[in-house]
């Protein structure tokens, strides 16, 4: 039981170290995919015809900052 736990823990540590090699070597953060959901024609994540109240407030605040 303990051997299985230690082996699993070691594998997880190796995976985390492997994933962090890009940052360790290049000091470059993880980036999203090229295009994201806009590449399939969607402007936002949800398919709601109208944004929720919290998003409307955030959009108004962002618009106010730009002007």
Secondary structure, DSSP 8 states (H G I E B T S, - for coil): -HHHHHHHHHHHHHHHHHHHHHHHHH-------SSGGGGGT-SSSS--SS--HHHHHHHHHHHHHH-
